[in-house]
Amino acid sequence: MHGVTGGEEAQVAVGVRFRLPAPNLGDLVTSYYFVEVTGAPQAKVEDLLHPEWGNLRFQLRNDWDTLDMTGQVLAVRQVALFGPTSRARPVVARPGAILGVGFTPLGWALLVGCPADYAADQVLAAEDMLGDSVLRLHNDLLLACSDDARVALLDRYFGERAVHGSCREPVTRAVHAALLDPGVATVQAFAKRANLSQSALARACLRDFGFTPKILLRRQRFLRTLAALAANKEQPIGDLLDGAYVDHSHFNREFRRFMGMSPSEYLSLPRLMLRAAAGEREKALGAALQGLHQL
């Protein structure tokens, strides 16, 4: 648990737990995660979620605010499908609990199915994309009495949805592998590494990853640097920049583009939810950020 600042009446704690999916879902689901906030009814935690792949989130106890990319509160959805993001998403968590499912781009393609660019930077009603079965799953999750029981329900649900053998799968895997290669810094190199023409790469990136190749490369080098900063807090930022950045000013501009603020402003925030999540995710899964998940 990670305690929170504020007066006695506003104290709140955040707990995060990660679980791996069944082996047959390992390339499709990055993790299942449980987030619990405890405290006085008026307490809340505000944070910024890093750019990430798609997620499905179930409210288990009490309602949390769901925000769009500008911070505007959306209508409450007990089950919400979050598309991949190209910038930080604000989040407000109140005492309660949610259960989340993180998708890889391949998982989005095979388990969700709608074009990723349609859902990019959007929050959708999950039943519109997954059908009423996801609402029945939510009811079963509410009745389950342990993490193990809920993980088993999720494994069964997504195991039945998985559509392997798609002709898209080899291309999606090739694009993802190329994107994770830190030596790939240009769209031309990206296409060559994925063994695709630049036009075919652009189509695959929009369809299964949500954004253009250029945006994905910029996002990826930003996430690599953000992970390095988190793992090496005592080192100067300039020593940790990804090699694709021209200089510190270049990184500062990109940081503001993806996070909406300067690095120093971000690092001064409490980041209670993200601190809790990063530490637990690293221990459970070996990577602090979902966007760096390896297939």
C-alpha positions in Angstrom: 0.0 0.0 0.0 1.1 3.5 -0.7 0.0 6.2 1.7 -1.2 9.6 0.6 -0.6 13.2 1.7 -3.2 15.5 3.0 -5.1 16.1 6.2 -6.4 13.2 8.3 -9.8 13.4 6.7 -8.4 13.2 3.2 -5.9 10.4 3.7 -6.0 7.6 1.2 -4.0 4.5 0.3 -3.5 2.8 -3.1 -2.9 -0.9 -3.6 -2.1 -2.5 -6.9 -1.8 -6.2 -7.7 -0.8 -7.7 -11.1 -1.5 -11.2 -12.3 -0.4 -13.0 -15.5 -2.9 -14.5 -17.9 -3.0 -18.2 -18.8 0.0 -19.2 -21.0 -2.2 -19.4 -24.1 -3.1 -15.7 -23.7 0.5 -14.5 -22.9 0.9 -12.8 -26.3 -2.5 -11.2 -26.2 -2.9 -9.9 -22.7 -0.1 -8.0 -20.9 -1.6 -8.5 -17.5 -4.7 -8.5 -15.3 -4.5 -5.8 -12.6 -6.4 -5.0 -9.5 -6.4 -1.4 -8.2 -7.9 -0.6 -4.8 -8.2 2.8 -3.2 -9.2 3.0 0.5 -9.9 6.2 2.5 -12.6 8.6 3.5 -15.5 8.9 1.1 -14.3 12.4 0.0 -10.8 11.2 -0.6 -9.4 10.9 -4.1 -6.2 10.2 -6.0 -5.4 12.1 -9.2 -2.7 10.8 -11.6 -1.7 10.6 -15.2 -1.6 7.3 -17.1 1.3 7.0 -19.4 0.7 6.4 -23.1 -0.3 2.8 -23.3 -2.0 0.0 -25.4 -5.7 -0.8 -25.1 -7.3 -1.7 -21.8 -10.6 -3.1 -20.6 -11.6 -2.0 -17.1 -14.4 -3.3 -14.8 -15.6 -1.3 -11.8 -15.9 -3.7 -8.9 -16.7 -1.5 -5.9 -18.0 2.1 -6.1 -17.8 4.4 -9.1 -14.6 6.0 -10.3 -14.6 9.0 -12.6 -13.7 8.1 -16.2 -12.1 11.0 -18.0 -11.5 11.8 -21.6 -8.0 12.9 -22.8 -8.8 16.5 -21.9 -9.8 15.6 -18.3 -13.6 16.0 -18.9 -15.7 13.5 -16.9 -17.5 11.0 -19.0 -20.7 9.2 -18.2 -20.1 6.4 -15.7 -19.5 3.0 -17.4 -19.3 -0.1 -15.3 -17.3 -1.7 -18.0 -15.2 0.5 -20.3 -12.9 -0.2 -23.2 -10.0 2.2 -23.4 -8.3 2.5 -26.8 -4.5 2.9 -27.2 -3.3 6.3 -26.2 -0.8 8.7 -27.8 -0.6 11.0 -24.7 -1.1 10.9 -21.0 -4.7 10.3 -19.8 -5.8 11.9 -16.5 -7.4 9.6 -14.0 -9.3 10.3 -10.7 -9.6 7.4 -8.4 -11.9 7.4 -5.3 -12.3 4.8 -2.6 -13.3 1.6 -4.5 -11.8 -1.0 -6.7 -11.4 -1.8 -10.4 -10.1 -4.8 -12.4 -8.2 -4.1 -15.6 -7.1 -6.2 -18.6 -4.2 -4.9 -20.6 -4.0 -5.9 -24.3 -1.1 -6.2 -26.6 -1.7 -4.8 -30.1 -2.0 -8.5 -31.2 -4.5 -9.0 -28.4 -6.5 -6.0 -29.5 -6.6 -7.4 -33.0 -7.6 -11.0 -32.0 -9.7 -10.3 -28.8 -11.4 -7.0 -29.5 -11.3 -6.9 -33.3 -12.3 -3.3 -34.1 -9.6 -1.2 -35.8 -7.3 0.3 -33.2 -7.4 3.7 -34.8 -11.1 3.9 -34.3 -10.6 3.6 -30.6 -7.4 5.5 -30.3 -7.5 8.0 -27.4 -11.1 7.1 -26.9 -13.2 5.5 -24.2 -15.9 3.2 -25.5 -18.8 1.2 -24.0 -17.3 -2.3 -23.8 -20.5 -4.0 -24.8 -20.6 -2.1 -28.1 -17.3 -3.8 -29.1 -17.5 -7.1 -27.2 -21.2 -7.7 -27.0 -23.4 -8.4 -24.0 -21.1 -11.3 -23.0 -18.8 -8.7 -21.4 -21.7 -7.5 -19.2 -22.4 -11.1 -18.1 -18.6 -11.5 -17.3 -18.8 -8.3 -15.2 -21.6 -9.8 -13.2 -19.6 -13.0 -12.6 -16.6 -11.0 -11.6 -18.7 -9.1 -9.0 -19.8 -12.4 -7.5 -16.4 -14.0 -7.4 -14.7 -13.8 -4.0 -11.0 -13.9 -4.8 -8.3 -12.8 -7.2 -7.8 -16.4 -8.3 -11.5 -16.8 -9.1 -11.6 -13.6 -11.1 -8.4 -14.5 -13.1 -10.0 -17.9 -13.9 -13.1 -16.2 -15.3 -11.0 -13.8 -17.4 -8.8 -16.6 -18.7 -11.9 -18.6 -19.8 -13.6 -15.6 -21.4 -10.6 -14.5 -23.4 -9.6 -18.0 -24.2 -12.9 -18.6 -25.9 -12.6 -15.2 -27.8 -9.1 -15.8 -29.1 -9.1 -16.2 -32.9 -5.8 -17.6 -33.8 -4.7 -18.3 -37.4 -5.6 -14.8 -38.6 -3.7 -13.7 -41.7 -3.0 -10.4 -39.9 -1.1 -12.1 -37.0 2.4 -12.4 -38.7 2.3 -8.8 -39.8 1.2 -7.6 -36.4 4.0 -9.6 -34.7 6.6 -8.3 -37.2 5.5 -4.6 -36.6 5.5 -5.0 -32.9 9.0 -6.6 -32.9 10.3 -3.8 -35.0 8.7 -1.2 -32.8 10.4 -2.6 -29.7 13.9 -2.5 -31.4 15.7 0.5 -29.9 17.8 0.6 -33.1 14.8 1.5 -35.2 14.6 5.3 -35.3 13.1 6.2 -38.7 10.0 5.1 -40.6 12.2 3.8 -43.3 14.1 1.6 -40.8 10.8 0.6 -39.2 9.4 -0.7 -42.5 12.7 -2.5 -43.4 12.8 -4.2 -40.0 9.2 -5.3 -40.3 9.8 -6.4 -43.9 6.9 -4.2 -45.2 6.6 -1.4 -47.7 6.1 2.0 -46.0 2.4 2.1 -47.2 1.8 -1.5 -45.8 3.4 -0.5 -42.5 1.2 2.6 -42.2 -1.9 0.5 -42.7 -0.9 -2.1 -40.2 0.1 0.5 -37.6 -3.2 2.3 -37.8 -5.3 -0.9 -37.9 -3.6 -2.8 -35.0 -1.6 -0.1 -33.1 -3.9 2.9 -33.4 -1.4 5.5 -34.8 0.9 6.3 -37.6 4.4 4.8 -37.7 6.0 8.2 -36.9 3.8 8.7 -33.8 4.5 5.1 -32.6 8.3 5.6 -32.9 8.1 8.9 -31.0 5.9 7.3 -28.4 8.2 4.3 -28.0 11.4 6.3 -27.5 9.6 8.5 -25.0 8.5 5.4 -23.0 12.0 3.9 -23.1 13.4 7.1 -21.6 10.6 7.3 -19.1 11.3 3.8 -17.9 15.0 4.6 -17.6 14.2 7.7 -15.5 12.0 5.6 -13.2 14.8 3.0 -12.8 17.6 5.4 -12.3 16.2 8.2 -10.2 19.6 9.5 -8.9 21.1 10.0 -12.4 20.9 13.2 -14.3 18.2 13.1 -17.0 20.7 14.0 -19.7 22.5 10.7 -19.1 19.4 8.6 -19.6 18.0 10.0 -22.8 17.2 7.6 -25.6 19.8 7.9 -28.4 17.1 9.1 -30.9 16.9 12.4 -29.1 19.0 15.2 -30.5 19.5 16.9 -27.2 17.8 17.7 -23.8 15.6 20.3 -25.4 14.3 17.8 -27.9 13.4 15.5 -25.1 11.7 18.3 -23.1 9.5 19.1 -26.1 8.6 15.5 -26.6 7.8 15.1 -22.9 5.4 18.0 -23.0 3.8 16.6 -26.1 3.1 13.2 -24.5 2.6 14.2 -20.8 1.3 17.8 -21.2 3.9 19.2 -18.8 7.6 19.5 -18.4 9.7 16.7 -16.9 10.4 18.7 -13.7 6.6 19.4 -13.3 5.8 15.7 -13.8 8.5 14.5 -11.4 7.3 16.8 -8.7 3.8 15.2 -8.7 2.9 12.7 -6.0 2.1 10.0 -8.7 0.7 7.8 -6.0 -1.1 5.4 -8.3 1.6 5.2 -11.0 4.3 4.7 -8.3 2.4 1.8 -6.8 1.7 0.3 -10.2 5.2 0.6 -11.6 6.8 -1.1 -8.6 4.3 -4.0 -8.5 4.3 -4.4 -12.3 8.1 -4.6 -12.4 8.1 -7.3 -9.7 5.3 -9.3 -11.3 5.9 -8.9 -15.0 9.4 -7.6 -15.4 8.5 -4.3 -17.1 7.4 -1.1 -15.5 5.4 0.2 -18.5 2.7 -1.6 -20.5 4.0 0.0 -23.8 7.3 -1.8 -23.4 5.8 -5.3 -23.0 7.6 -7.9 -25.1 5.7 -10.6 -27.0 
